[in-house]
Amino acid sequence: MAKTAKVESPVSSFPTASFALINVDIANVPKTIYTPQLRSLVLQNCLLKEVPAPVLGLQKLSFLQLDRNDISSLPPSIGKLPLDTLYVSENALTTFPSVVSTIPTLKVLGLAQNQIKNISFSAPQSALEELTLDDNELTDFSAVIPSLRNLYLKNNALVSFPSSLQSLPLLSELDLAENQITTDAIRAAITNKLYHAKLQEL
């Protein structure tokens, strides 16, 4: 149960201001924490059902962590934030939040431990380099993100090697462990020079 707050770096007038609330009911927190200077914000295990409206107005925010809440979707306006890192792990997402593809500065996206079942979209202009989707319910991964370098799909429901991975020319690290990938699919991955892939048969 969320009871106590942990503040890692108090909000101040410094341009690199960061603020963290961990294990606290966000309803009991004054809106004054959302100062325009904020560049890094952590709201972890804060009983959130949605992204707080004041967060969507932080025009300098580059790092946002919303892990361990009950968020089921991301609002379109989050695409207007200058984020380079976004974590929404251990929430209630059942579909991939395609709005993230509209954030041109986003490089790191963490969506582990949700209930996402499939991904199908193309983001040729995306800057995304790292995507974590461990511990979801993925049966398919059809996203085309040419900028992607690190992709983590451990412990999902994949039974075949996603063909869309062949459209990721910069991919250097891939984790498909604890899926149901076949031996033939593993050979195909090696043929496609995904040397750093970790593949595990179940």
CORPE-V676533 format. One record per backbone hydrogen bond with DSSP energy under -0.5 kcal/mol. CO is the residue of the C=O (numbers start at 0). NH is the residue of the N-H. If there is no record, write none. Layout:
co=CO nh=NH
co=CO nh=NH
//
This chain:
co=5 nh=7
co=13 nh=16
co=16 nh=38
co=16 nh=39
co=18 nh=41
co=20 nh=43
co=22 nh=2
co=23 nh=25
co=24 nh=27
co=25 nh=28
co=29 nh=32
co=30 nh=33
co=32 nh=34
co=34 nh=37
co=38 nh=61
co=38 nh=62
co=39 nh=18
co=40 nh=64
co=41 nh=20
co=43 nh=22
co=44 nh=23
co=45 nh=25
co=47 nh=69
co=48 nh=71
co=51 nh=54
co=51 nh=55
co=52 nh=55
co=53 nh=56
co=54 nh=57
co=56 nh=58
co=57 nh=60
co=61 nh=83
co=61 nh=84
co=62 nh=40
co=63 nh=86
co=64 nh=42
co=66 nh=44
co=70 nh=91
co=71 nh=93
co=74 nh=77
co=75 nh=78
co=76 nh=79
co=77 nh=80
co=80 nh=82
co=83 nh=106
co=83 nh=107
co=84 nh=63
co=85 nh=109
co=86 nh=65
co=88 nh=67
co=89 nh=68
co=92 nh=114
co=93 nh=116
co=95 nh=97
co=96 nh=99
co=97 nh=100
co=98 nh=101
co=99 nh=102
co=101 nh=103
co=102 nh=105
co=106 nh=128
co=106 nh=129
co=107 nh=85
co=108 nh=110
co=108 nh=131
co=109 nh=87
co=111 nh=89
co=115 nh=136
co=116 nh=138
co=116 nh=139
co=117 nh=95
co=118 nh=141
co=120 nh=143
co=122 nh=125
co=128 nh=148
co=128 nh=149
co=129 nh=108
co=130 nh=132
co=130 nh=151
co=131 nh=110
co=133 nh=112
co=137 nh=156
co=139 nh=118
co=140 nh=163
co=142 nh=144
co=143 nh=122
co=144 nh=147
co=145 nh=169
co=148 nh=171
co=148 nh=172
co=149 nh=130
co=150 nh=152
co=150 nh=174
co=151 nh=132
co=153 nh=134
co=157 nh=179
co=158 nh=181
co=161 nh=164
co=162 nh=165
co=163 nh=166
co=164 nh=167
co=166 nh=168
co=167 nh=170
co=172 nh=150
co=173 nh=175
co=173 nh=197
co=174 nh=152
co=175 nh=178
co=175 nh=199
co=176 nh=154
co=181 nh=185
co=182 nh=186
co=183 nh=187
co=184 nh=188
co=185 nh=189
co=186 nh=190
co=187 nh=191
co=188 nh=193
co=189 nh=192
co=192 nh=194
co=193 nh=196
co=196 nh=198
co=197 nh=175
co=199 nh=178
co=199 nh=180
//
